[in-house]
Amino acid sequence: MADGAGGLAAVGGLAAGRGLTVLAEAAWPGAGDSAPPSLAGFVVSSFSPIAAEAADRCLAQRYGSGPADPAEGTGTAVVVVSTRGDLATAVAVADSVEAGRPASPLLFFQSVPNAVVGYVARKWGLAGPVVCVGASGDPMAEGLDEAQLLIEDGDATAALILLVEPAAGAVPDSATALLVTARFEGDHDD
């Protein structure tokens, strides 16, 4: 996520260029965050917990304690974007297989990146399509492109975009959530 007012304007500009308006934006980590949050049912990896936390922070800006108004939630898609995906879960499963021992059943559930989307969708009442993207370029641009397509094609009226990157080397865990909808005439960039 881009930092500060300039970063928010940049995201708004990227969205506006695709005919979208940013309704809410949040990230993990934020001020005061030190360790990834825990999330019941998700083990070994921070991927799903940080995605859920960023989504909760973003959606709370729009809907308070939730869930979303059914008129909005029904048409809200969820787009998960990551360049690395959930490496910790993949490595844990591979290590178990290589060692000849059974992997934890929880790892099979969470080995699909959209597993956390079910948790977020149920909690917030989102019932639109779910898309997972393995970004090969700019994750923000690719997430906005996917949201634009879903909205323009009439498959969704809004989209929650989750950009999730687990830690890699010196780069810490991060997740950004954006709630976007179609840009209407008269909308301006602030």
URFEN-V352390 format. One record per pair of residues at least 24 apart in sequence whose C-alpha atoms are under 8 Angstrom apart, sorted by sequence separation. I is the first residue (numbers start at 1). J is the second residue. If there is no record, write none. Layout:
# URFEN-V352390
i->I j->J
i->I j->J
This chain:
# URFEN-V352390
i->139 j->163
i->157 j->181
i->158 j->182
i->28 j->53
i->86 j->111
i->157 j->182
i->1 j->27
i->27 j->53
i->28 j->54
i->129 j->155
i->27 j->54
i->86 j->113
i->128 j->155
i->129 j->156
i->26 j->54
i->85 j->113
i->128 j->156
i->26 j->55
i->27 j->57
i->151 j->181
i->26 j->57
i->27 j->58
i->151 j->182
i->25 j->57
i->26 j->58
i->25 j->58
i->80 j->113
i->147 j->180
i->24 j->58
i->80 j->114
i->148 j->182
i->24 j->59
i->25 j->61
i->24 j->61
i->24 j->62
i->47 j->85
i->23 j->62
i->47 j->86
i->78 j->117
i->45 j->86
i->45 j->87
i->46 j->88
i->45 j->88
i->44 j->88
i->45 j->89
i->44 j->89
i->44 j->92
i->77 j->126
i->85 j->134
i->76 j->126
i->77 j->127
i->78 j->128
i->80 j->130
i->84 j->134
i->73 j->124
i->74 j->125
i->75 j->126
i->76 j->127
i->77 j->128
i->78 j->129
i->79 j->130
i->80 j->131
i->81 j->132
i->82 j->133
i->83 j->134
i->73 j->125
i->74 j->126
i->75 j->127
i->76 j->128
i->77 j->129
i->78 j->130
i->79 j->131
i->80 j->132
i->81 j->133
i->82 j->134
i->83 j->135
i->73 j->126
i->74 j->127
i->75 j->128
i->76 j->129
i->77 j->130
i->78 j->131
i->79 j->132
i->80 j->133
i->81 j->134
i->82 j->135
i->83 j->136
i->73 j->127
i->74 j->128
i->77 j->131
i->79 j->133
i->81 j->135
i->70 j->125
i->73 j->128
i->67 j->123
i->68 j->124
i->69 j->125
i->83 j->139
i->66 j->123
i->67 j->124
i->68 j->125
i->82 j->139
i->66 j->124
i->67 j->125
i->68 j->126
i->81 j->139
i->81 j->142
i->48 j->110
i->81 j->143
i->43 j->106
i->80 j->143
i->42 j->106
i->43 j->107
i->52 j->116
i->56 j->120
i->79 j->143
i->41 j->106
i->42 j->107
i->48 j->113
i->51 j->116
i->52 j->117
i->55 j->120
i->59 j->124
i->48 j->115
i->49 j->116
i->52 j->119
i->79 j->146
i->42 j->110
i->48 j->116
i->52 j->120
i->79 j->147
i->77 j->147
i->77 j->150
i->77 j->156
i->85 j->164
i->87 j->166
i->75 j->155
i->76 j->156
i->77 j->157
i->79 j->159
i->81 j->161
i->85 j->165
i->86 j->166
i->75 j->156
i->76 j->157
i->77 j->158
i->78 j->159
i->79 j->160
i->80 j->161
i->81 j->162
i->82 j->163
i->84 j->165
i->85 j->166
i->75 j->157
i->76 j->158
i->77 j->159
i->78 j->160
i->79 j->161
i->80 j->162
i->81 j->163
i->82 j->164
i->83 j->165
i->84 j->166
i->75 j->158
i->76 j->159
i->77 j->160
i->78 j->161
i->79 j->162
i->80 j->163
i->81 j->164
i->82 j->165
i->76 j->160
i->78 j->162
i->80 j->164
i->72 j->157
i->72 j->158
i->55 j->160
i->55 j->162
i->54 j->162
i->51 j->162
i->51 j->163
i->51 j->164
i->50 j->164
i->47 j->164
i->47 j->165
i->47 j->166
i->58 j->177
i->46 j->166
i->58 j->178
i->59 j->179
i->54 j->175
i->55 j->176
i->58 j->179
i->54 j->176
i->55 j->177
i->50 j->173
i->54 j->177
i->55 j->178
i->50 j->174
i->51 j->175
i->50 j->175
i->51 j->176
i->18 j->144
i->47 j->173
i->51 j->177
i->14 j->141
i->18 j->145
i->46 j->173
i->20 j->148
i->15 j->144
i->19 j->148
i->14 j->144
i->18 j->148
i->36 j->173
i->29 j->173
i->29 j->174
i->28 j->174
i->29 j->175
i->27 j->174
i->28 j->175
i->27 j->175
i->28 j->176
i->27 j->176
i->26 j->176
i->27 j->177
i->25 j->176
i->26 j->177
i->25 j->177
i->26 j->178
i->25 j->178
i->24 j->178
i->25 j->179
i->23 j->178
i->24 j->179
i->22 j->178
i->23 j->179
i->24 j->180
i->22 j->179
i->23 j->180
i->22 j->180
i->23 j->181
i->21 j->180
i->22 j->181
i->20 j->180
i->21 j->181
i->20 j->181
i->21 j->182
i->20 j->182
i->21 j->183
i->19 j->182
i->20 j->183
i->19 j->183
i->15 j->180
i->21 j->187
i->16 j->183
i->16 j->189
i->1 j->175
i->1 j->176
i->13 j->189
i->12 j->189
i->9 j->189
i->9 j->190
